[in-house]
Amino acid sequence: MNVLDAWIRAACAELDLVPADVDTVAVLDVARDVAHNVLRPGAPVTAYLMGIAVGRGADPADVAARLTALAVGWAADGQE
């Protein structure tokens, strides 16, 4: 187990969540895309927004795909 896995397990235990429900790769991928294509501070905020959307019932894979597409196209759309 690496430090990230240990942190996720500890945070999940603290929040009464199940570590298996955390798609770490998807969250990190979206955070990377936002940080590189939009703005670094946008990465943790976007991860938080992902959590809100998923907590309200949105499909995690759909949320990740939509946010990645938005981030990748951000500069191309003239948004800055």
C-alpha positions as CSV (number, residue, x, y, z in Angstrom):
1,M,0.0,0.0,0.0
2,N,1.4,3.4,-0.9
3,V,0.8,6.7,0.9
4,L,-2.1,7.7,-1.3
5,D,-3.9,4.4,-0.7
6,A,-3.3,4.8,3.1
7,W,-4.6,8.3,3.0
8,I,-7.7,7.3,1.1
9,R,-8.4,4.5,3.5
10,A,-8.0,6.8,6.5
11,A,-10.1,9.6,5.0
12,C,-12.8,7.1,4.0
13,A,-12.9,5.7,7.5
14,E,-13.1,9.3,8.9
15,L,-16.1,10.1,6.6
16,D,-17.7,6.6,6.9
17,L,-17.2,6.0,3.2
18,V,-16.0,2.8,1.3
19,P,-12.6,3.1,-0.3
20,A,-13.6,0.8,-3.1
21,D,-16.1,3.5,-4.2
22,V,-13.3,5.9,-4.9
23,D,-12.1,6.0,-8.5
24,T,-8.7,7.5,-7.7
25,V,-7.5,7.2,-11.3
26,A,-10.5,9.1,-12.7
27,V,-10.2,11.9,-10.1
28,L,-6.5,12.3,-10.6
29,D,-6.9,12.3,-14.4
30,V,-9.5,15.0,-14.3
31,A,-7.4,17.0,-11.8
32,R,-4.4,16.7,-14.1
33,D,-6.4,17.9,-17.2
34,V,-7.8,20.9,-15.3
35,A,-4.4,21.8,-13.9
36,H,-2.7,21.6,-17.3
37,N,-5.4,23.1,-19.5
38,V,-7.3,25.5,-17.2
39,L,-5.6,26.5,-14.0
40,R,-3.8,24.7,-11.2
41,P,-6.1,25.8,-8.4
42,G,-9.0,24.6,-10.5
43,A,-7.9,21.0,-10.0
44,P,-9.0,20.6,-6.3
45,V,-12.0,22.7,-6.8
46,T,-13.1,20.5,-9.7
47,A,-12.5,17.4,-7.7
48,Y,-14.8,18.9,-5.1
49,L,-17.4,19.6,-7.7
50,M,-17.1,16.1,-9.0
51,G,-17.8,14.9,-5.5
52,I,-20.9,17.0,-5.2
53,A,-22.2,15.8,-8.6
54,V,-21.6,12.2,-7.7
55,G,-23.1,12.6,-4.3
56,R,-26.2,13.9,-5.9
57,G,-26.5,10.8,-8.0
58,A,-24.5,11.5,-11.2
59,D,-22.6,8.7,-12.8
60,P,-18.9,9.1,-11.8
61,A,-17.6,8.0,-15.2
62,D,-19.9,10.5,-17.0
63,V,-18.9,13.3,-14.7
64,A,-15.2,12.6,-15.3
65,A,-15.7,12.4,-19.0
66,R,-17.7,15.7,-19.2
67,L,-15.2,17.6,-17.0
68,T,-12.2,16.2,-18.9
69,A,-13.8,17.3,-22.2
70,L,-14.5,20.7,-20.8
71,A,-10.9,21.1,-19.5
72,V,-9.2,19.9,-22.7
73,G,-11.3,22.2,-24.8
74,W,-11.0,25.2,-22.5
75,A,-8.1,27.0,-24.2
76,A,-9.3,25.9,-27.6
77,D,-12.6,27.7,-26.9
78,G,-10.9,30.9,-26.1
79,Q,-11.7,30.6,-22.4
80,E,-9.0,31.8,-20.1
